[in-house]
Amino acid sequence: MSHELLSFLAGLAAGALATGLVMAAFITRERRAAVTLRAQLAEAGSAQARLAELRAHLSGLRHDVRGILSPALLVADKLLAHAEPGVRRAGEVMVRTVDRTTGRLGETPLDQQGANGAQP
């Protein structure tokens, strides 16, 4: 083989080796980034699951509070049907109080984030 051909082949081999080293470094860096991204996605998924669990708990709590206060609403209905205006006003106050209580449970930042699709 001629000296020129050997030099050309040596140059090709050196270039291939350099390209291989650069590609290996790139692949290593991308693999590390993929591992980090997978860990972040797993953490975000776990946080989303916890948030969904908290929202479900809050919904159940709202339902339970409404159920606990339902006897007060039954009494309020009787008061609203009373002939005396002062007694009717007391019934209205009771209804508004129960509505405000259950309404406030729906005004939590947890529910507002869920309604807007926002992330915590």
N, C-alpha and C positions, 0 to 999 in steps of 0.2 A: 504494500500500500504506500501511496505517496505521503509525504510529509503534510501536504496541504489537506489531503483527505482525512488524515488522522487529526489534524487541528480542527477541521470542520466538525468531525464526529465528537471530538472532545468538547467543543463549544456547544453542540447540541445536547450532549449529556449533562454538561454543567447547567445549561438553561433549563433542561427538564428537571434536574435535581432542585434547582432554585424554585421553579414553579411548583414542584411537589411540596417543598418546605412551606412556601407561602400558602398553598391550598390546605396543607395539614394544620397550619396555625389558624387559618380562617375557619376550618371545620371545627376545630377545638373550641374557638371562641363562640361559634354559633351553637354548638352543643351546650356549652355553659349557659348561654343566654336562654336556650330552650328549657333547660332544667330550672333556671330562675323563674321564667315565665310560667312554667307548670306549677311551681310552688306558689306563685302569686295567685294564679287562677284557683288553685285548691283552697287557698286562704280566703279569697273573695267568695267562693262558693260556700264555704263554711259560714262566713259572716252573713251571706244572704239567707242561708238556712236558719240561722239563729234569729235573724230579723223576721222571717216569715213565721217562725214559732212565736215570737213576741207579739206579732200582729194578731195571730190566731188567739193567743191568750187574752189580749185586750178585747177582741171581739166577744169572746166568751164572758169576760168580766162585765162588759157592757150589757150583755143579755141577762146575766145573773142579777146585776143591780136593778135592771128594769123589772125582773121577776120579784125581787125582794121588795121593791117599792109598789108592786101592783096592788096590794091591799090599800095603800094610801090613795091610789087612783080610784079604787072602788068607792071609798069613803068620799073622795072629792066629787065623784059623779052624783052621789046622793046629795051632797051639799049644793052642787050646781042646780039641782032640781028644786031646791027649797024656795019657799015663797019670799022669805026675807032677804033683801038685797045684801046685807052685811054677811049673811051666811053664804050666799052665792059667791061673794068676793073671796071669802076664805077658801072655798072650793077652787076658785080660779088660781089663787096663790099656790095651793097645793099642786095643781096640775102644772103650773109654770115651773115650780121648784123641781118636780120630778123630770120634766122636759129639759131643764137647764142642767140638772145633774147628769143625765144620760148624754146630753149634747156635749158637755165638757169632756166626757170620756172619748168623744170622737174628735176632739180638737187637739189631740196630742201630736207632737212632732212626728211620732212614729207613724200615725195614720196619714198625716199630710204628706210624708215622703212616699208612702205607698200609693196615694192617690195621684201624685205627680210623677211617679216612676223615678224619682230622684234616688240617688245612692246616699247612704249615710256618710 
